[in-house]
């Protein structure tokens, strides 16, 4: 676990705050039936990190176009549907990433 960072206002910034918010969003979307139940906040975190990783040598225009396309593809794959096959392995949670 990392030490708290001082915030600009002189207080201590909670570096886990975005992870906590993401975890709540994931749980709410699952409860609403919008997000598949075999996904956790850590899965979403790693997916976005992989998506946003630049590919060396790829033209900027193609990079942006691929990010737009693959984000849409990933979001479609996260949607809950009755005909889904269970994902391989177990969910990756924030605790697996050393987070909340």
VODRENZA-343603 format. One record per residue (C-alpha): x, y, z; residue number from 1; residue in three letters. Coordinates in steps of 0.001 Angstrom, whole numbers. Layout:
<fikols>
<c1: X&c2: Y&c3: Z&seq: NUM&type: Ala>
...
</fikols>
This chain:
<fikols>
<c1: 0&c2: 0&c3: 0&seq: 1&type: Unk>
<c1: 1317&c2: 3451&c3: -846&seq: 2&type: Unk>
<c1: 1514&c2: 6360&c3: 1545&seq: 3&type: Unk>
<c1: -1248&c2: 8984&c3: 1255&seq: 4&type: Unk>
<c1: -413&c2: 11902&c3: -1011&seq: 5&type: Unk>
<c1: -937&c2: 15463&c3: 153&seq: 6&type: Unk>
<c1: -3673&c2: 17183&c3: -1841&seq: 7&type: Unk>
<c1: -3463&c2: 20685&c3: -3288&seq: 8&type: Unk>
<c1: -5692&c2: 21924&c3: -488&seq: 9&type: Unk>
<c1: -3209&c2: 20787&c3: 2154&seq: 10&type: Unk>
<c1: -5203&c2: 17707&c3: 3193&seq: 11&type: Unk>
<c1: -4519&c2: 14128&c3: 2308&seq: 12&type: Unk>
<c1: -5786&c2: 12848&c3: -1026&seq: 13&type: Unk>
<c1: -7384&c2: 9397&c3: -1010&seq: 14&type: Unk>
<c1: -5694&c2: 7620&c3: -3917&seq: 15&type: Unk>
<c1: -8289&c2: 4842&c3: -3695&seq: 16&type: Unk>
<c1: -11255&c2: 7164&c3: -4310&seq: 17&type: Unk>
<c1: -11514&c2: 6452&c3: -8074&seq: 18&type: Unk>
<c1: -11309&c2: 2707&c3: -7389&seq: 19&type: Unk>
<c1: -14038&c2: 2928&c3: -4756&seq: 20&type: Unk>
<c1: -16271&c2: 4859&c3: -7154&seq: 21&type: Unk>
<c1: -15611&c2: 2338&c3: -9941&seq: 22&type: Unk>
<c1: -16401&c2: -538&c3: -7582&seq: 23&type: Unk>
<c1: -19728&c2: 1093&c3: -6671&seq: 24&type: Unk>
<c1: -20549&c2: 1670&c3: -10339&seq: 25&type: Unk>
<c1: -19785&c2: -1959&c3: -11172&seq: 26&type: Unk>
<c1: -21937&c2: -3251&c3: -8306&seq: 27&type: Unk>
<c1: -24822&c2: -921&c3: -9196&seq: 28&type: Unk>
<c1: -24703&c2: -1877&c3: -12886&seq: 29&type: Unk>
<c1: -24717&c2: -5555&c3: -11915&seq: 30&type: Unk>
<c1: -27638&c2: -5046&c3: -9522&seq: 31&type: Unk>
<c1: -29545&c2: -3229&c3: -12301&seq: 32&type: Unk>
<c1: -28871&c2: -6142&c3: -14673&seq: 33&type: Unk>
<c1: -26799&c2: -4016&c3: -17067&seq: 34&type: Unk>
<c1: -23360&c2: -5517&c3: -16386&seq: 35&type: Unk>
<c1: -22468&c2: -9184&c3: -16489&seq: 36&type: Unk>
<c1: -21979&c2: -10718&c3: -13046&seq: 37&type: Unk>
<c1: -18664&c2: -12430&c3: -13779&seq: 38&type: Unk>
<c1: -16809&c2: -9093&c3: -14020&seq: 39&type: Unk>
<c1: -15359&c2: -7051&c3: -11182&seq: 40&type: Unk>
<c1: -13899&c2: -3545&c3: -10873&seq: 41&type: Unk>
<c1: -10373&c2: -4877&c3: -11279&seq: 42&type: Unk>
<c1: -11358&c2: -6419&c3: -14611&seq: 43&type: Unk>
<c1: -12635&c2: -3046&c3: -15807&seq: 44&type: Unk>
<c1: -9509&c2: -1267&c3: -14522&seq: 45&type: Unk>
<c1: -7138&c2: -3619&c3: -16353&seq: 46&type: Unk>
<c1: -9251&c2: -3587&c3: -19501&seq: 47&type: Unk>
<c1: -9122&c2: 207&c3: -19701&seq: 48&type: Unk>
<c1: -5383&c2: 224&c3: -18973&seq: 49&type: Unk>
<c1: -4777&c2: -2239&c3: -21805&seq: 50&type: Unk>
<c1: -7050&c2: -324&c3: -24146&seq: 51&type: Unk>
<c1: -5333&c2: 2993&c3: -23506&seq: 52&type: Unk>
<c1: -1784&c2: 1645&c3: -23798&seq: 53&type: Unk>
<c1: -236&c2: 3205&c3: -26917&seq: 54&type: Unk>
<c1: 1072&c2: 879&c3: -29597&seq: 55&type: Unk>
<c1: 4552&c2: 1977&c3: -30695&seq: 56&type: Unk>
<c1: 4757&c2: 3068&c3: -34327&seq: 57&type: Unk>
<c1: 999&c2: 3279&c3: -34900&seq: 58&type: Unk>
<c1: -203&c2: 6482&c3: -36556&seq: 59&type: Unk>
<c1: -2082&c2: 8844&c3: -34208&seq: 60&type: Unk>
<c1: -5239&c2: 8733&c3: -36348&seq: 61&type: Unk>
<c1: -5269&c2: 4943&c3: -36355&seq: 62&type: Unk>
<c1: -4560&c2: 4837&c3: -32623&seq: 63&type: Unk>
<c1: -7582&c2: 7039&c3: -31889&seq: 64&type: Unk>
<c1: -9799&c2: 5115&c3: -34289&seq: 65&type: Unk>
<c1: -8793&c2: 1805&c3: -32740&seq: 66&type: Unk>
<c1: -9399&c2: 3092&c3: -29198&seq: 67&type: Unk>
<c1: -12899&c2: 4248&c3: -30203&seq: 68&type: Unk>
<c1: -13701&c2: 914&c3: -31860&seq: 69&type: Unk>
<c1: -12261&c2: -1327&c3: -29170&seq: 70&type: Unk>
<c1: -13849&c2: 646&c3: -26346&seq: 71&type: Unk>
<c1: -17246&c2: 108&c3: -28003&seq: 72&type: Unk>
<c1: -16411&c2: -3571&c3: -28481&seq: 73&type: Unk>
<c1: -15326&c2: -3967&c3: -24847&seq: 74&type: Unk>
<c1: -18421&c2: -2196&c3: -23529&seq: 75&type: Unk>
<c1: -20661&c2: -4412&c3: -25657&seq: 76&type: Unk>
<c1: -18909&c2: -7437&c3: -24192&seq: 77&type: Unk>
<c1: -19565&c2: -6234&c3: -20655&seq: 78&type: Unk>
<c1: -23324&c2: -5969&c3: -21141&seq: 79&type: Unk>
<c1: -25431&c2: -8521&c3: -19332&seq: 80&type: Unk>
<c1: -27366&c2: -10834&c3: -21656&seq: 81&type: Unk>
<c1: -29072&c2: -14154&c3: -21030&seq: 82&type: Unk>
<c1: -27012&c2: -15991&c3: -23658&seq: 83&type: Unk>
<c1: -23545&c2: -15210&c3: -22234&seq: 84&type: Unk>
<c1: -20945&c2: -17870&c3: -21619&seq: 85&type: Unk>
<c1: -19108&c2: -17500&c3: -18328&seq: 86&type: Unk>
<c1: -15691&c2: -15863&c3: -18667&seq: 87&type: Unk>
<c1: -12645&c2: -18094&c3: -18066&seq: 88&type: Unk>
<c1: -11084&c2: -17891&c3: -14620&seq: 89&type: Unk>
<c1: -12399&c2: -15834&c3: -11748&seq: 90&type: Unk>
<c1: -13181&c2: -12142&c3: -11536&seq: 91&type: Unk>
<c1: -10286&c2: -9755&c3: -10894&seq: 92&type: Unk>
<c1: -11141&c2: -7487&c3: -7994&seq: 93&type: Unk>
<c1: -9549&c2: -4323&c3: -6711&seq: 94&type: Unk>
<c1: -7907&c2: -6327&c3: -3933&seq: 95&type: Unk>
<c1: -6087&c2: -8324&c3: -6620&seq: 96&type: Unk>
<c1: -4640&c2: -5035&c3: -7866&seq: 97&type: Unk>
<c1: -3584&c2: -3945&c3: -4388&seq: 98&type: Unk>
<c1: -6491&c2: -1490&c3: -4192&seq: 99&type: Unk>
<c1: -9510&c2: -1027&c3: -1982&seq: 100&type: Unk>
</fikols>
